[in-house]
Amino acid sequence: MMPANAKRETTKRKIEVEASSGNIFEDLGLPDAAERLAKAEMARALRKIIINKQWTQRRAAEALHIASSDVSDLMRGKLARFSRERLERFLTALGMDVHIRVGPRRPGKKRASVTVEFLGGL
């Protein structure tokens, strides 16, 4: 135990920081990074809608025509069993429009991407 008046020796270490691509899944080198990010963002929107409506998981399951355990997985971000198309169906079932825009890759980007943009009302 150090006496209260003792000076602590600090070690200065360089911390390497790498700029993010904007997609954590790509930064981690995971396959299908754009698809994973799109699914995660759609699940985030679903979670926010369910919370804003103050629904129980049972009520959300009824609205989405799925099991309560599936809603639990959605709320916790366990998305392996959900396709992007299925998440899109859930969003439309909750009264959300889903827009898909197609355009050329932005200059300077190595790969084309899939993005989810939240509009008003969420």
For each residue, the residues with C-beta under 8 A, 3 or more apart:
1:
2: 6 8
3: 6
4:
5:
6: 2 3
7:
8: 2
9:
10:
11:
12:
13:
14:
15:
16:
17:
18: 27
19:
20: 23 24 27
21: 26 27
22: 26
23: 20 26 27 33 34 37 113
24: 20 27 28 37
25: 28 30 32 33 34 36 37 40
26: 21 22 23 29 30 33 34 37 111
27: 18 20 21 23 24
28: 24 25 33
29: 26
30: 25 26 33 36
31:
32: 25 35 36
33: 23 25 26 28 30 36 37
34: 23 25 26 37 38 111 112 113 114
35: 32 38 39 84 114
36: 25 30 32 33 39 40
37: 23 24 25 26 33 34 40 41 113 114 115 116
38: 34 35 41 42 84 114 115 116
39: 35 36 42 43 79 82 84 87
40: 25 36 37 43 44 77 79
41: 37 38 44 45 115 116 118
42: 38 39 45 46 84 87 88 90 91 116
43: 39 40 46 47 74 77 79 82 87
44: 40 41 47 48
45: 41 42 48 49 91 96 116 118 122
46: 42 43 49 50 74 87 90 91 94
47: 43 44 50 51 74 75
48: 44 45 51 52 122
49: 45 46 52 53 91 94 96 122
50: 46 47 53 55 60 71 75
51: 47 48 54
52: 48 49 122
53: 49 50 59 60
54: 51
55: 50 59 60 63
56: 59 60
57: 60 61 68 71 72 75
58: 61 62 68 71
59: 53 55 56 62 63
60: 50 53 55 56 57 63 64 71
61: 57 58 64 65 66 67 68 70 71
62: 58 59 65
63: 55 59 60 93 94
64: 60 61 70 71 90 93 94
65: 61 62 93
66: 61 70 71 90
67: 61 70 71
68: 57 58 61 71 72
69: 72 73
70: 61 64 66 67 73 74 81
71: 50 57 58 60 61 64 66 67 68 74 75
72: 57 68 69 75 76
73: 69 70 76 78 79 81 82
74: 43 46 47 70 71 77 78 79 82 90
75: 47 50 57 71 72
76: 72 73
77: 40 43 74
78: 73 74 81
79: 39 40 43 73 74 82 87
80:
81: 70 73 78
82: 39 43 73 74 79 86 87
83: 86 87
84: 35 38 39 42 87 88
85: 88 89
86: 82 83 89 90
87: 39 42 43 46 79 82 83 84 90 91
88: 42 84 85 91 92 98
89: 85 86 92 93
90: 42 46 64 66 74 86 87 93 94
91: 42 45 46 49 87 88 94 96 98
92: 88 89 95 96 97 98
93: 63 64 65 89 90
94: 46 49 63 64 90 91
95: 92
96: 45 49 91 92 121 122
97: 92
98: 88 91 92
99:
100:
101:
102:
103:
104:
105: 109 111 112 113
106: 109
107:
108:
109: 105 106 112 113
110:
111: 26 34 105
112: 34 105 109
113: 23 34 37 105 109
114: 34 35 37 38
115: 37 38 41
116: 37 38 41 42 45
117:
118: 41 45 122
119: 122
120:
121: 96
122: 45 48 49 52 96 118 119
